[in-house]
Amino acid sequence: MPRWYYMVQTVCTDPAKEKEFNDWYDNVHIPDLLEAEGFLRATRYENDATVPAQSRYLAIYEVESDDIARTWKAYGEHVQKIRAAGRVVPICNVVSRALWRQMRPTQEKKGA
């Protein structure tokens, strides 16, 4: 089955609430999104402050789907339900998002 990666870059809009933001993202938002059809796992990353970037955080969601248009439509409906339930915080600003299809298996360094 084709593998996709949904990459979302975010910032917390209130530096005083950074801890609250990360707690929400890890313990509410990611579990909510992993309930969406095809979403298998999520990993979060933090940008090193010494490297210039538009965002502070990156979340990569691994998705499997034979019909990504159908999966993406179902994901949109799922997100609307999450928003309607008040499970999205106003201190989260999405800087960018993109959906990528894996072209080939992961390659590793020989002897690693």
DSSP file (Angstrom, degrees, kcal/mol; ACC not computed):
  #  RESIDUE AA STRUCTURE BP1 BP2  ACC     N-H-->O    O-->H-N    N-H-->O    O-->H-N    TCO  KAPPA ALPHA  PHI   PSI    X-CA   Y-CA   Z-CA
    1    1 A M              0   0    0      0, 0.0    65,-0.1     0, 0.0     0, 0.0   0.000 360.0 360.0 360.0 137.1    0.0    0.0    0.0
    2    2 A P        -     0   0    0      0, 0.0    63,-1.9     0, 0.0     2,-0.4  -0.249 360.0-140.5 -59.1 142.5    1.4    3.5   -0.8
    3    3 A R  E     -A   64   0A   0     99,-0.3    99,-3.0    61,-0.2     2,-0.3  -0.881  19.4-173.6-107.8 136.1    3.0    5.4    2.0
    4    4 A W  E     -AB  63 101A   0     59,-3.5    59,-2.9    -2,-0.4     2,-0.5  -0.897  14.2-147.8-126.2 154.9    2.5    9.1    2.5
    5    5 A Y  E     -AB  62 100A   0     95,-3.4    95,-3.0    -2,-0.3     2,-0.7  -0.985   4.5-159.6-127.6 122.0    4.0   11.6    4.8
    6    6 A Y  E     -AB  61  99A   0     55,-2.7    55,-2.8    -2,-0.5     2,-0.5  -0.896  14.4-164.6-100.4 115.3    2.0   14.6    6.0
    7    7 A M  E     -AB  60  98A   0     91,-3.0    91,-1.9    -2,-0.7     2,-0.5  -0.897   7.7-176.8-110.8 125.2    4.4   17.3    7.3
    8    8 A V  E     -AB  59  97A   0     51,-2.7    51,-2.7    -2,-0.5     2,-0.5  -0.979   9.8-160.6-126.7 122.6    3.1   20.2    9.4
    9    9 A Q  E     +AB  58  96A   0     87,-2.9    86,-2.8    -2,-0.5    87,-1.3  -0.875  22.4 172.3-101.8 132.6    5.2   23.1   10.6
   10   10 A T  E     -AB  57  94A   0     47,-2.2    47,-2.4    -2,-0.5    46,-1.4  -0.884  22.4-158.2-135.9 165.0    3.9   25.0   13.6
   11   11 A V  E     - B   0  93A   0     82,-1.9    82,-2.6    -2,-0.3     2,-0.6  -0.973  26.9-120.0-135.9 152.4    4.7   27.7   16.1
   12   12 A C  E     - B   0  92A   0     -2,-0.3    80,-0.2    80,-0.2     6,-0.1  -0.843  19.8-151.3 -88.3 125.8    3.2   28.5   19.4
   13   13 A T  S    S+     0   0    0     78,-2.7    -1,-0.1    -2,-0.6    79,-0.1   0.599  84.6  51.9 -78.3 -10.0    1.8   32.1   19.2
   14   14 A D    >   -     0   0    0     77,-0.4     3,-2.7     1,-0.1    -1,-0.2  -0.885  66.5-163.8-128.7 100.6    2.3   32.8   22.9
   15   15 A P  G >  S+     0   0    0      0, 0.0     3,-1.2     0, 0.0     4,-0.2   0.770  91.0  62.5 -55.4 -26.6    5.9   32.0   24.2
   16   16 A A  G 3  S+     0   0    0      1,-0.2     3,-0.2     2,-0.1     4,-0.1   0.671 105.5  47.2 -71.4 -15.6    4.6   32.1   27.8
   17   17 A K  G <> S+     0   0    0     -3,-2.7     4,-2.7     1,-0.1    -1,-0.2   0.085  73.3 117.1-112.9  22.1    2.3   29.1   26.9
   18   18 A E  H <> S+     0   0    0     -3,-1.2     4,-2.5     1,-0.2     5,-0.2   0.891  77.8  49.5 -57.3 -43.2    4.9   26.9   25.1
   19   19 A K  H  > S+     0   0    0     -4,-0.2     4,-2.3     2,-0.2    -1,-0.2   0.922 112.2  47.9 -63.5 -44.5    4.6   24.1   27.7
   20   20 A E  H  > S+     0   0    0      2,-0.2     4,-2.5     1,-0.2    -2,-0.2   0.902 111.0  52.2 -61.6 -42.4    0.8   24.1   27.4
   21   21 A F  H  X S+     0   0    0     -4,-2.7     4,-2.8     2,-0.2    -2,-0.2   0.939 111.5  45.1 -59.1 -50.0    1.1   24.1   23.6
   22   22 A N  H  X S+     0   0    0     -4,-2.5     4,-2.5     2,-0.2     5,-0.3   0.871 112.1  52.0 -66.5 -36.4    3.5   21.1   23.6
   23   23 A D  H  X S+     0   0    0     -4,-2.3     4,-2.5    -5,-0.2     5,-0.3   0.938 112.8  45.3 -62.8 -46.8    1.3   19.2   26.2
   24   24 A W  H  X>S+     0   0    0     -4,-2.5     5,-2.4     2,-0.2     4,-2.4   0.935 113.9  49.2 -60.9 -47.1   -1.8   19.8   24.0
   25   25 A Y  I  <>S+     0   0    0     -4,-2.8     5,-2.5     3,-0.2    -2,-0.2   0.928 118.8  37.6 -61.2 -46.3    0.0   18.8   20.8
   26   26 A D  I  <5S+     0   0    0     -4,-2.5    -1,-0.2    -5,-0.2    -2,-0.2   0.865 128.2  30.7 -73.8 -37.6    1.5   15.6   22.3
   27   27 A N  I  <5S+     0   0    0     -4,-2.5    -3,-0.2    -5,-0.3    -2,-0.2   0.587 134.7  16.0-105.3 -12.4   -1.4   14.4   24.4
   28   28 A V  I  X5S+     0   0    0     -4,-2.4     4,-2.2    -5,-0.3    -3,-0.2   0.663 123.0  43.9-121.5 -58.1   -4.5   15.7   22.6
   29   29 A H  I  ><S+     0   0    0     -5,-2.4     4,-2.7     2,-0.2     5,-0.2   0.939 114.3  45.4 -65.4 -51.8   -3.8   16.7   19.0
   30   30 A I  H  ><S+     0   0    0     -5,-2.5     4,-2.5    -6,-0.3    -1,-0.2   0.944 114.4  48.4 -60.7 -48.0   -1.7   13.8   17.9
   31   31 A P  H  4 S+     0   0    0      0, 0.0     4,-0.5     0, 0.0    -1,-0.2   0.903 111.9  51.7 -58.3 -37.9   -4.0   11.2   19.4
   32   32 A D  H >< S+     0   0    0     -4,-2.2     3,-1.1     1,-0.2    -2,-0.2   0.941 112.2  44.8 -61.1 -47.0   -6.9   12.9   17.8
   33   33 A L  H >< S+     0   0    0     -4,-2.7     3,-1.9     1,-0.3    -1,-0.2   0.836 103.6  63.4 -69.2 -31.7   -5.3   12.9   14.3
   34   34 A L  T 3< S+     0   0    0     -4,-2.5    -1,-0.3     1,-0.3    -2,-0.2   0.632  92.2  66.6 -69.1 -10.3   -4.1    9.3   14.7
   35   35 A E  T <  S+     0   0    0     -3,-1.1    -1,-0.3    -4,-0.5    -2,-0.2   0.609  81.1 104.2 -79.9 -12.3   -7.8    8.4   14.8
   36   36 A A  S X  S-     0   0    0     -3,-1.9     3,-1.7    -4,-0.2    39,-0.1  -0.390  90.1 -86.9 -70.7 147.8   -8.2    9.5   11.2
   37   37 A E  T 3  S+     0   0    0      1,-0.2    -1,-0.1    34,-0.1     3,-0.1  -0.291 110.5   6.9 -54.8 128.5   -8.4    6.9    8.4
   38   38 A G  T 3  S+     0   0    0      1,-0.2    26,-2.3    -3,-0.1     2,-0.5   0.205  89.8 130.2  86.2 -15.5   -4.9    5.8    7.2
   39   39 A F  E <   +C   63   0A   0     -3,-1.7    24,-0.2    24,-0.2    -1,-0.2  -0.628  25.3 168.8 -77.8 120.9   -2.9    7.7    9.8
   40   40 A L  E     -     0   0A   0     22,-3.3     2,-0.3    -2,-0.5    -1,-0.2   0.845  53.8 -12.5-102.1 -43.6   -0.5    5.2   11.4
   41   41 A R  E     -C   62   0A   0     21,-1.0    21,-2.8     2,-0.0     2,-0.3  -0.977  51.3-147.3-157.8 163.4    2.0    7.2   13.5
   42   42 A A  E     -C   61   0A   0     -2,-0.3     2,-0.4    19,-0.2    19,-0.2  -0.994   6.5-170.1-140.0 145.6    3.3   10.6   14.2
   43   43 A T  E     -C   60   0A   0     17,-1.9    17,-3.0    -2,-0.3     2,-0.3  -0.999  10.9-152.3-134.5 136.9    6.7   12.1   15.2
   44   44 A R  E     -C   59   0A   0     -2,-0.4     2,-0.3    15,-0.2    15,-0.2  -0.847   9.6-170.4-111.2 149.3    7.5   15.6   16.4
   45   45 A Y  E     -C   58   0A   0     13,-2.9    13,-2.4    -2,-0.3     2,-0.4  -0.950  12.4-144.2-133.2 152.5   10.7   17.6   16.0
   46   46 A E  E     -C   57   0A   0     -2,-0.3     2,-0.2    11,-0.2    11,-0.2  -0.967  22.6-121.8-118.9 135.8   11.9   20.8   17.4
   47   47 A N        -     0   0    0      9,-3.5     2,-0.4    -2,-0.4     6,-0.1  -0.532  27.5-115.0 -74.2 136.8   14.1   23.3   15.5
   48   48 A D    >   -     0   0    0     -2,-0.2     3,-2.4     1,-0.1    -1,-0.1  -0.605  22.7-133.3 -68.9 126.0   17.4   24.2   17.0
   49   49 A A  T 3  S+     0   0    0     -2,-0.4    -1,-0.1     1,-0.3     4,-0.1   0.674 102.5  65.2 -60.0 -17.2   17.1   27.9   17.8
   50   50 A T  T 3  S+     0   0    0      2,-0.1    -1,-0.3     1,-0.0    -2,-0.0   0.627  90.8  73.9 -80.9 -11.9   20.6   28.4   16.2
   51   51 A V  S <  S-     0   0    0     -3,-2.4    -1,-0.0     1,-0.0    -4,-0.0  -0.901  90.4-120.7-104.3 120.6   19.3   27.4   12.8
   52   52 A P        +     0   0    0      0, 0.0     2,-0.3     0, 0.0    -2,-0.1  -0.322  47.4 154.4 -60.1 136.8   17.0   30.0   11.1
   53   53 A A        -     0   0    0     -4,-0.1     3,-0.0     1,-0.1    -6,-0.0  -0.985  52.3-126.7-157.9 160.0   13.5   28.7   10.3
   54   54 A Q  S    S+     0   0    0     -2,-0.3     2,-0.3     2,-0.0    -1,-0.1   0.739  95.8  34.6 -79.8 -24.6   10.0   29.8    9.8
   55   55 A S        -     0   0    0      1,-0.1   -44,-0.2    -3,-0.1     3,-0.1  -0.852  60.6-148.1-130.8 163.5    8.7   27.4   12.4
   56   56 A R  S    S+     0   0    0    -46,-1.4    -9,-3.5    -2,-0.3     2,-0.3   0.762  82.3  43.4 -97.1 -32.8    9.8   26.0   15.7
   57   57 A Y  E     -AC  10  46A   0    -47,-2.4   -47,-2.2   -11,-0.2     2,-0.4  -0.877  56.6-166.7-123.7 148.9    8.1   22.6   15.4
   58   58 A L  E     -AC   9  45A   0    -13,-2.4   -13,-2.9    -2,-0.3     2,-0.5  -0.999   4.1-168.4-130.9 130.1    7.6   19.9   12.8
   59   59 A A  E     -AC   8  44A   0    -51,-2.7   -51,-2.7    -2,-0.4     2,-0.5  -0.978   4.3-163.6-116.5 132.4    5.2   17.0   13.0
   60   60 A I  E     -AC   7  43A   0    -17,-3.0   -17,-1.9    -2,-0.5     2,-0.5  -0.967   4.1-165.4-118.7 118.9    5.4   14.2   10.5
   61   61 A Y  E     -AC   6  42A   0    -55,-2.8   -55,-2.7    -2,-0.5     2,-0.5  -0.885  12.8-141.9-104.7 129.9    2.4   11.9   10.2
   62   62 A E  E     -AC   5  41A   0    -21,-2.8   -22,-3.3    -2,-0.5   -21,-1.0  -0.813  24.5-176.0 -94.0 127.7    2.8    8.6    8.4
   63   63 A V  E     -AC   4  39A   0    -59,-2.9   -59,-3.5    -2,-0.5     2,-0.4  -0.967  15.9-159.3-128.2 137.4   -0.3    7.7    6.3
   64   64 A E  E     +A    3   0A   0    -26,-2.3     2,-0.3    -2,-0.4   -61,-0.2  -0.970  26.8 151.7-114.9 133.3   -1.1    4.6    4.2
   65   65 A S        -     0   0    0    -63,-1.9     3,-0.3    -2,-0.4    -2,-0.1  -0.930  41.2-163.3-162.3 134.8   -3.7    4.8    1.5
   66   66 A D  S    S+     0   0    0     -2,-0.3     2,-0.3     1,-0.3    -1,-0.1   0.648 103.7  35.0 -84.2 -19.4   -4.6    3.2   -1.8
   67   67 A D     >  +     0   0    0      1,-0.1     4,-2.4   -65,-0.1     3,-0.4  -0.746  68.5 178.0-136.2  84.9   -6.8    6.2   -2.5
   68   68 A I  H  > S+     0   0    0     -2,-0.3     4,-3.0    -3,-0.3     5,-0.2   0.806  80.0  59.3 -64.4 -30.3   -5.3    9.3   -1.1
   69   69 A A  H  > S+     0   0    0      2,-0.2     4,-1.9     1,-0.2    -1,-0.2   0.930 110.5  42.3 -63.0 -43.3   -8.1   11.6   -2.4
   70   70 A R  H  > S+     0   0    0     -3,-0.4     4,-2.4     2,-0.2    -2,-0.2   0.917 116.0  48.8 -67.9 -43.3  -10.6    9.6   -0.4
   71   71 A T  H  X S+     0   0    0     -4,-2.4     4,-2.3     1,-0.2    -2,-0.2   0.904 111.5  49.8 -62.3 -41.8   -8.3    9.4    2.7
   72   72 A W  H  X S+     0   0    0     -4,-3.0     4,-2.3     2,-0.2    -1,-0.2   0.875 110.0  50.5 -67.2 -37.7   -7.7   13.2    2.5
   73   73 A K  H  X S+     0   0    0     -4,-1.9     4,-2.0    -5,-0.2    -1,-0.2   0.931 111.7  47.7 -64.2 -45.3  -11.4   13.9    2.2
   74   74 A A  H  X S+     0   0    0     -4,-2.4     4,-2.2     1,-0.2    -2,-0.2   0.876 110.1  53.7 -62.8 -37.5  -12.0   11.7    5.3
   75   75 A Y  H  X S+     0   0    0     -4,-2.3     4,-2.7     2,-0.2    -2,-0.2   0.929 106.9  51.2 -62.4 -45.7   -9.2   13.5    7.1
   76   76 A G  H  X S+     0   0    0     -4,-2.3     4,-1.9     1,-0.2    -2,-0.2   0.901 111.0  47.8 -58.4 -42.5  -10.7   16.9    6.4
   77   77 A E  H  X S+     0   0    0     -4,-2.0     4,-1.7     2,-0.2    -1,-0.2   0.884 111.1  51.9 -65.4 -38.8  -14.1   15.7    7.8
   78   78 A H  H  X S+     0   0    0     -4,-2.2     4,-2.0     1,-0.2    -2,-0.2   0.915 108.7  50.0 -63.4 -44.5  -12.3   14.3   10.9
   79   79 A V  H  X S+     0   0    0     -4,-2.7     4,-2.6     1,-0.2    -1,-0.2   0.880 106.3  56.0 -63.7 -38.5  -10.5   17.6   11.5
   80   80 A Q  H  X S+     0   0    0     -4,-1.9     4,-2.6     1,-0.2    -1,-0.2   0.902 107.5  49.2 -59.9 -40.7  -13.8   19.5   11.3
   81   81 A K  H  X S+     0   0    0     -4,-1.7     4,-1.7     2,-0.2    -1,-0.2   0.901 110.1  51.0 -64.8 -41.0  -15.2   17.2   14.0
   82   82 A I  H  <>S+     0   0    0     -4,-2.0     5,-2.2     2,-0.2    -2,-0.2   0.927 112.6  46.0 -62.0 -45.4  -12.1   17.9   16.2
   83   83 A R  H ><5S+     0   0    0     -4,-2.6     3,-2.0     1,-0.2     5,-0.3   0.924 110.3  52.9 -63.1 -44.8  -12.5   21.6   15.7
   84   84 A A  H 3<5S+     0   0    0     -4,-2.6    -1,-0.2     1,-0.3    -2,-0.2   0.810 105.5  55.5 -61.7 -29.6  -16.3   21.5   16.4
   85   85 A A  T 3<5S-     0   0    0     -4,-1.7    -1,-0.3    -5,-0.2    -2,-0.2   0.463 117.0-116.0 -81.9  -1.0  -15.5   19.6   19.7
   86   86 A G  T < 5S+     0   0    0     -3,-2.0    -3,-0.2    -4,-0.2    -2,-0.1   0.788  74.2 133.6  74.2  28.3  -13.2   22.5   20.7
   87   87 A R      < +     0   0    0     -5,-2.2     2,-0.5    -6,-0.1    -4,-0.2   0.192  45.8  85.5 -99.5  17.2  -10.1   20.4   20.7
   88   88 A V  S    S-     0   0    0     -5,-0.3   -64,-0.0    -6,-0.2     0, 0.0  -0.975  72.0-139.7-116.8 130.5   -7.9   22.9   18.8
   89   89 A V    >   -     0   0    0     -2,-0.5     3,-1.2     1,-0.1    -2,-0.1  -0.634  10.6-133.7 -91.9 146.6   -6.1   25.6   20.7
   90   90 A P  T 3  S+     0   0    0      0, 0.0    -1,-0.1     0, 0.0   -77,-0.0   0.624  99.3  70.7 -73.1 -11.1   -5.8   29.2   19.5
   91   91 A I  T 3  S+     0   0    0    -79,-0.1   -78,-2.7   -78,-0.1     2,-0.6   0.432  78.9  92.8 -86.0   2.6   -2.1   29.3   20.4
   92   92 A C  E <   -B   12   0A   0     -3,-1.2     2,-0.5   -80,-0.2   -80,-0.2  -0.863  54.2-174.9 -99.0 121.5   -1.2   26.9   17.5
   93   93 A N  E     -B   11   0A   0    -82,-2.6   -82,-1.9    -2,-0.6     2,-0.6  -0.968  18.1-142.3-116.8 121.1   -0.3   28.6   14.2
   94   94 A V  E     -B   10   0A   0     -2,-0.5   -84,-0.3   -84,-0.2     3,-0.1  -0.720  17.4-178.0 -82.2 120.8    0.3   26.3   11.2
   95   95 A V  E     -     0   0A   0    -86,-2.8     2,-0.3    -2,-0.6   -85,-0.2   0.874  66.2 -16.0 -85.3 -43.6    3.2   27.8    9.2
   96   96 A S  E     -B    9   0A   0    -87,-1.3   -87,-2.9     2,-0.0    -1,-0.4  -0.987  55.6-169.8-157.4 157.8    3.1   25.2    6.4
   97   97 A R  E     +B    8   0A   0     -2,-0.3     2,-0.3   -89,-0.2   -89,-0.2  -0.986   9.9 171.3-149.8 146.7    1.7   21.8    5.6
   98   98 A A  E     -B    7   0A   0    -91,-1.9   -91,-3.0    -2,-0.3     2,-0.5  -0.990  25.4-136.8-156.0 148.6    2.3   19.4    2.7
   99   99 A L  E     -B    6   0A   0     -2,-0.3     2,-0.4   -93,-0.2   -93,-0.2  -0.945  25.1-170.6-111.1 126.3    1.5   15.8    1.8
  100  100 A W  E     -B    5   0A   0    -95,-3.0   -95,-3.4    -2,-0.5     2,-0.5  -0.938  15.6-141.0-121.7 137.9    4.3   13.7    0.3
  101  101 A R  E     -B    4   0A   0     -2,-0.4     2,-0.4   -97,-0.2   -97,-0.3  -0.838  26.1-119.8 -96.2 131.7    4.2   10.3   -1.3
  102  102 A Q        -     0   0    0    -99,-3.0   -99,-0.3    -2,-0.5     4,-0.0  -0.569  25.1-168.4 -69.9 126.3    7.1    7.9   -0.6
  103  103 A M        -     0   0    0     -2,-0.4    -1,-0.2     1,-0.2    -2,-0.0   0.798  64.8  -2.3 -87.9 -31.8    8.7    7.1   -3.9
  104  104 A R  S    S-     0   0    0      3,-0.0    -1,-0.2     1,-0.0     3,-0.1  -0.963  89.5 -73.9-153.7 163.4   11.0    4.3   -2.8
  105  105 A P        -     0   0    0      0, 0.0     2,-0.1     0, 0.0    -2,-0.1  -0.194  63.1 -85.8 -60.1 156.6   11.9    2.4    0.4
  106  106 A T        -     0   0    0      1,-0.1     2,-0.4    -4,-0.0    -4,-0.0  -0.403  43.3-143.9 -62.7 135.7   14.2    4.1    2.9
  107  107 A Q        -     0   0    0     -3,-0.1     2,-0.3    -2,-0.1    -1,-0.1  -0.832  13.8-159.5-103.7 143.4   17.9    3.7    2.1
  108  108 A E        -     0   0    0     -2,-0.4     2,-0.2     1,-0.0     3,-0.1  -0.884  28.1 -96.6-121.5 154.6   20.4    3.2    4.9
  109  109 A K    >   -     0   0    0     -2,-0.3     3,-1.7     1,-0.1     2,-0.1  -0.452  51.3-103.8 -63.5 134.7   24.1    3.7    5.1
  110  110 A K  T 3  S+     0   0    0      1,-0.3    -1,-0.1    -2,-0.2     0, 0.0  -0.395 105.1  18.2 -64.6 136.6   25.9    0.4    4.6
  111  111 A G  T 3         0   0    0     -2,-0.1    -1,-0.3    -3,-0.1    -2,-0.1   0.534 360.0 360.0  81.3   7.4   27.3   -1.0    7.8
  112  112 A A    <         0   0    0     -3,-1.7    -2,-0.1     0, 0.0    -3,-0.1   0.480 360.0 360.0 -84.7 360.0   25.0    1.2    9.9
